[in-house]
Amino acid sequence: MGAFDYYKYYTGKAADLLDLSEGERIKLTTPDRVLKADLTIPLDAGGTATFPAYRVQFNNARGPYKGGIRFHTSADEDEVMALSAMMAIKCAVVDIPFGGGKGGVNVDTKKLSQKEIHEVARAYVRAFGEHFGPDVDVPAPDMYTNPEIMAVMLDEYETLTGTKAPAFITGKPLDKGGSVGRDTATADGAIAVLKALLNDRHVSAHTLRAAIQGAGNAGAQAAKLLCDMGTKVVAMSDSKGTLAGDEVDVAKVCDIKEKGGSVCDDISCGGQNARILSPEAVIEEEAEILVPAALEDQIRKDNVDRVKAGIVLEIANGPTTPEADDILAAQGVAVVPDVLANAGGVTVSYFEWLQNKSGETWTKDQVSDRLSDTMQEAYRDVADFALDRGVSLREAAYALALLRILGK
């Protein structure tokens, strides 16, 4: 399946559950607008280079289109369309007034200088700027874009429009109108949802073990928060391998990662019975909680039978294939779907947008409290729907989102 096929599969299941009409189904699987352009930039060494660029505005029934812009060689129309559709679902699940959008440039940033990357960012805004705006379409960072790139895009947009418009884009540096808490929002939101689920089940976090796939920003922050809860982290992985043991020293591993190393660089960080395994081995570690926080398609039909966790917290986008998801559901595994679990990022982006629109600046505690409340309320809505209809959390999340998008 392609990325957009996944979206259609899950949407189709939810549509069947809700007995939606054919017209409603078409509306929910057809983007409002697909924008394409070729971005040509000057190169430092002379000459030019051209890169395909996309912006898909999927659905704005609930508010302005919202979604990141990625600079990556995987960016194509299918991927960007799928991600824009997922953003519409995600925003509806956490009940914030945004629709779904997504952007991408098919470019390898590792082959460009900082100046050339900035040229790509400015060219992107020039290509699609007329379709953007604080109340029309609000971009954000994504793969291989960051607050610095958002600041460049904001500068270009304000130059083009002759206006001051910080609410045009989110994920900005703090001095450009960014919000505190955005850097850790994805993991913070996911752990807030996990706490609500554990509370539902009357399970103490101190009795649980967790395995975390991915030690980037989201995975590392999730590991730290799990430790703070009293949950024992018994495995962490990155692209080099998996460090597993009786208890991983998360603080030391994260310090190594921040210095450019790997989770596998110091086996002593795994505690007793420490061992270095393949990157994929983290999926099958003995743990009650599995946190995929890296890439898509990590839990598949060919390895799902080796998953031992009873809870899968999807911080990554699309880490579980539909075939594997059905198997986990049949086995009673609680999969907290990506459209709920990782919606903390867009939620704090919404907070940033609100602050920019009102001229306010919220404190870290204000952002943290509002994020926790939003995520736990979203979990409650999804969990209650799942219980009422006898379906999985993913089916409930999609069905609830579709009802909200359709205004039902």
C-alpha positions in Angstrom: 0.0 0.0 0.0 1.1 3.6 -0.6 0.7 6.2 2.1 -2.6 7.5 0.8 -3.9 4.0 0.5 -3.4 3.6 4.2 -5.5 6.7 4.8 -8.3 5.5 2.5 -8.3 2.1 4.3 -8.7 3.5 7.7 -11.2 6.1 6.5 -13.2 3.4 4.7 -13.5 1.3 7.9 -14.7 4.3 9.8 -17.1 5.2 7.1 -18.6 1.7 7.2 -18.9 2.0 10.9 -20.8 5.3 10.5 -22.8 4.2 7.5 -21.7 7.2 5.5 -23.0 8.0 2.1 -21.0 7.7 -1.1 -20.9 11.4 -1.4 -19.5 11.8 2.1 -16.9 9.2 1.4 -15.7 10.9 -1.8 -15.5 14.2 0.1 -13.4 12.7 2.8 -10.9 11.1 0.4 -10.6 14.0 -2.2 -8.3 16.9 -1.5 -9.6 20.4 -2.0 -6.5 21.4 -3.9 -3.1 19.9 -5.0 -0.5 22.6 -5.8 2.7 21.8 -7.6 5.7 23.9 -8.7 9.3 23.5 -9.7 11.6 25.5 -7.5 14.7 26.8 -9.2 17.5 28.3 -7.0 21.0 29.7 -7.6 23.8 27.5 -6.4 26.9 28.7 -4.5 29.2 27.2 -7.1 27.3 28.8 -10.0 24.4 27.7 -12.1 21.0 26.6 -10.8 19.2 23.6 -9.5 15.5 22.7 -9.7 13.4 20.8 -7.2 9.8 19.5 -7.4 7.6 21.1 -4.7 4.1 20.4 -3.4 1.4 21.8 -1.2 -1.8 19.8 -0.7 -4.7 21.5 0.9 -6.9 18.6 1.9 -9.8 19.9 3.9 -10.6 23.1 5.6 -14.1 22.3 6.9 -13.0 23.0 10.5 -10.6 25.9 9.9 -7.4 26.9 8.1 -5.4 24.2 6.4 -2.6 23.2 8.8 0.5 21.1 8.2 4.2 21.0 7.9 6.6 21.4 5.0 9.3 18.7 4.6 12.5 18.9 2.7 13.2 15.3 1.8 13.8 13.0 -1.2 10.7 11.0 -0.3 8.5 14.0 -0.8 6.1 13.3 -3.7 2.4 13.9 -4.4 1.2 10.6 -2.8 3.1 11.1 0.4 2.2 14.8 0.8 -1.5 14.1 0.0 -1.6 11.3 2.6 0.0 13.4 5.3 -2.3 16.3 4.5 -5.3 14.0 4.9 -3.9 12.7 8.2 -3.5 16.2 9.5 -7.2 16.8 8.9 -8.0 13.7 11.0 -5.4 14.6 13.7 -6.7 18.2 14.2 -10.3 16.9 14.4 -9.4 14.2 16.9 -7.9 16.7 19.3 -10.8 19.1 18.4 -8.8 22.1 17.4 -10.1 24.5 14.6 -7.7 23.5 11.8 -8.1 21.5 8.7 -5.4 19.4 7.0 -2.6 20.5 4.8 1.0 19.4 4.0 3.9 20.5 1.9 7.1 19.1 0.6 10.1 19.7 -1.5 11.9 16.8 -3.1 15.4 17.8 -2.1 18.4 16.3 -0.3 19.4 19.0 2.1 22.6 17.3 3.0 23.9 18.2 -0.5 23.1 21.9 -0.1 24.7 24.7 1.9 22.7 26.7 4.5 22.4 29.5 2.0 21.0 27.2 -0.7 18.5 25.7 1.8 17.3 29.2 2.6 16.9 29.8 -1.1 14.7 26.7 -1.4 12.6 28.0 1.6 12.1 31.4 0.0 11.3 29.9 -3.4 8.7 27.7 -1.8 6.9 30.7 -0.3 7.1 32.6 -3.6 5.6 29.6 -5.4 2.7 29.1 -3.0 2.4 32.3 -1.1 -0.9 33.4 -2.6 -2.5 30.3 -1.1 -1.1 30.8 2.4 -2.3 33.2 5.2 -3.0 33.1 8.9 -6.7 32.4 8.2 -6.2 30.3 5.0 -3.2 27.9 5.3 -0.7 27.8 8.2 2.5 25.8 7.5 4.9 24.4 10.1 8.2 22.5 10.3 8.5 18.8 9.3 11.3 16.5 8.2 14.6 18.5 7.6 13.0 21.8 8.3 13.2 23.7 11.6 12.5 27.0 13.4 15.3 28.7 11.4 13.6 27.7 8.1 10.3 28.9 9.4 11.8 32.3 10.2 13.1 32.5 6.6 9.7 31.6 5.2 8.0 34.1 7.5 10.5 36.8 6.3 9.8 36.0 2.7 6.0 36.0 3.2 6.0 39.3 5.0 8.2 40.8 2.3 5.8 39.5 -0.4 2.7 40.7 1.4 4.1 43.9 2.9 2.4 42.9 6.2 3.5 41.7 9.7 2.0 38.2 9.9 3.6 36.0 12.6 0.5 33.8 12.6 1.2 32.8 9.0 3.5 30.0 10.1 4.2 28.1 13.4 7.2 26.3 14.8 9.2 29.6 14.7 12.0 30.7 17.0 10.9 32.2 20.2 12.1 35.7 19.2 10.0 35.5 16.0 6.8 34.6 17.9 7.3 30.9 18.5 5.8 29.2 21.5 7.6 27.6 24.5 7.0 23.9 24.7 6.9 23.3 20.9 10.2 21.4 20.8 8.9 18.7 23.2 5.2 18.9 22.4 4.9 15.7 20.4 6.3 13.5 23.2 4.7 15.5 25.9 1.3 15.0 24.3 1.8 11.3 23.8 2.7 10.7 27.4 -0.3 12.7 28.5 -2.5 10.3 26.5 -0.6 7.3 27.9 -1.2 8.5 31.5 -4.9 8.8 30.8 -5.0 5.2 29.3 -3.1 3.8 32.4 -5.5 5.7 34.7 -8.4 4.1 32.8 -7.0 0.7 33.4 -6.0 1.4 37.0 -2.4 0.4 36.2 0.6 2.0 38.0 3.3 3.2 35.7 5.9 1.9 38.3 5.0 -1.6 37.4 5.7 -1.3 33.7 8.6 -1.6 31.3 8.9 0.3 28.0 10.8 -0.3 24.7 11.4 2.8 22.6 12.1 2.7 18.9 13.8 6.0 17.9 16.1 8.2 20.0 15.6 11.5 18.2 13.8 14.4 19.7 10.4 12.7 20.3 11.8 9.3 21.3 14.3 10.8 23.7 11.8 13.0 25.4 9.3 10.1 25.7 12.0 8.0 27.3 12.8 10.8 29.8 9.1 11.3 30.7 8.6 7.5 31.1 11.4 7.5 33.6 9.9 10.4 35.4 6.7 8.4 35.7 8.6 5.5 37.2 8.3 3.2 34.2 11.5 1.2 33.5 12.9 1.7 30.0 14.5 -1.6 29.0 15.3 -0.9 25.4 16.1 2.0 23.1 17.0 1.9 19.4 18.3 4.1 16.7 19.5 3.4 13.1 22.7 1.8 14.4 21.0 -0.7 16.7 19.1 -1.5 19.9 20.5 -1.2 23.4 18.6 -3.6 25.7 19.0 -4.6 29.3 17.4 -4.7 32.7 17.2 -0.9 32.8 18.6 1.6 30.3 20.3 4.7 31.7 18.1 7.1 29.7 19.9 10.2 30.8 23.3 8.9 29.7 22.0 7.6 26.4 20.3 10.9 25.6 23.5 12.7 26.4 25.4 10.5 24.0 22.8 11.1 21.3 22.9 14.9 21.8 26.6 14.7 21.2 26.1 12.9 17.9 26.6 9.4 19.1 24.4 6.2 19.0 22.4 4.4 21.7 24.8 1.5 21.1 28.0 3.5 21.9 28.2 2.5 25.6 26.8 -0.9 26.4 27.1 -0.2 30.1 24.2 2.1 29.8 21.9 -0.9 29.4 22.5 -2.0 33.0 22.5 -5.7 33.9 22.2 -8.2 31.0 23.0 -5.4 28.6 23.2 -6.4 24.9 23.4 -4.7 21.5 20.9 -6.0 19.0 19.7 -5.0 15.5 17.7 -1.8 15.1 14.5 -3.8 14.4 14.9 -6.0 17.5 13.4 -3.3 19.8 10.0 -4.3 18.4 10.1 -7.7 20.1 11.7 -6.8 23.5 9.9 -8.0 26.6 8.0 -4.9 27.7 4.5 -3.8 28.5 4.7 -0.6 26.4 6.2 -0.3 22.9 6.8 3.2 21.6 7.5 3.4 17.9 8.9 6.9 17.6 10.9 6.7 14.4 9.8 5.5 10.9 6.6 4.3 9.2 5.9 0.6 8.5 7.8 -0.8 11.5 5.2 -3.2 12.8 4.1 -5.4 9.9 2.4 -8.6 9.1 5.8 -10.4 9.0 6.9 -9.3 12.5 3.7 -8.5 14.4 3.6 -11.9 16.0 6.9 -11.0 17.8 5.4 -7.9 19.5 5.1 -8.7 23.2 3.8 -5.3 24.5 0.1 -4.9 25.5 0.2 -1.2 24.7 1.6 0.4 21.5 2.0 4.2 21.7 2.4 5.4 18.1 4.5 8.6 18.3 5.8 8.0 14.7 3.5 8.6 11.8 2.2 5.3 10.4 4.5 2.9 12.3 1.9 0.0 12.1 0.6 -1.3 8.8 -3.1 -1.9 8.4 -2.6 -5.7 8.3 -0.6 -5.7 11.5 -3.0 -3.3 13.1 -5.9 -5.7 12.6 -3.9 -8.5 14.1 -3.0 -6.4 17.2 -6.6 -5.4 17.6 -7.7 -9.1 17.5 -5.1 -9.9 20.1 -6.4 -7.2 22.5 -3.3 -5.0 22.2 -4.2 -1.4 22.9 -2.7 0.6 20.0 -2.9 4.3 20.7 -3.0 5.5 17.1 -0.7 8.2 15.6 -3.6 10.5 14.9 -4.1 10.8 18.6 -0.8 10.0 20.2 1.4 12.4 18.2 -1.1 15.3 17.9 0.7 17.2 20.7 2.8 18.9 18.1 0.0 20.4 16.1 -1.8 21.2 19.4 1.0 23.4 20.5 1.2 24.9 17.0 -2.4 25.9 17.5 -1.4 27.5 20.8 1.4 29.4 19.0 -1.1 30.6 16.4 -3.5 31.8 19.1 -0.7 33.7 20.8 0.3 35.3 17.5 -3.3 36.3 16.7 -3.9 37.8 20.2 -0.4 39.2 20.9 -0.2 37.2 24.1 2.8 35.2 25.3 2.0 32.1 27.4 4.3 30.7 30.0 5.8 27.2 29.8 3.4 26.1 32.6 0.4 27.5 30.7 1.4 25.7 27.5 2.1 22.4 29.4 -1.2 22.5 31.3 -3.3 23.3 28.3 -1.6 20.6 26.2 -2.1 18.0 28.9 -5.8 19.0 29.3 -6.3 18.9 25.5 -4.7 15.5 25.0 -6.4 13.9 27.9 -9.8 15.2 26.8 -9.1 13.9 23.3 -8.2 10.5 24.7 -11.4 10.4 26.8 -13.5 11.2 23.7 -11.8 8.5 21.7 -11.8 5.9 24.5 -15.5 6.5 25.2 -16.4 6.2 21.5 -14.4 3.0 21.3 -16.1 1.5 24.3 -19.6 2.5 23.1 -19.1 1.1 19.6 -16.9 -1.9 20.6 -14.1 -0.9 18.2 -10.4 -0.2 18.5 -8.9 3.2 19.5 -7.8 3.7 15.9 -11.3 3.0 14.5 -12.8 5.3 17.1 -10.3 8.1 16.5 -11.0 8.1 12.7 -14.8 7.8 13.1 -14.9 10.6 15.6 -12.8 12.8 13.4 -14.9 12.1 10.3 -18.1 13.1 12.3 -16.4 16.3 13.3 -15.2 17.1 9.8 -18.6 16.4 8.4 -20.2 18.6 11.1 -22.3 15.7 12.4 
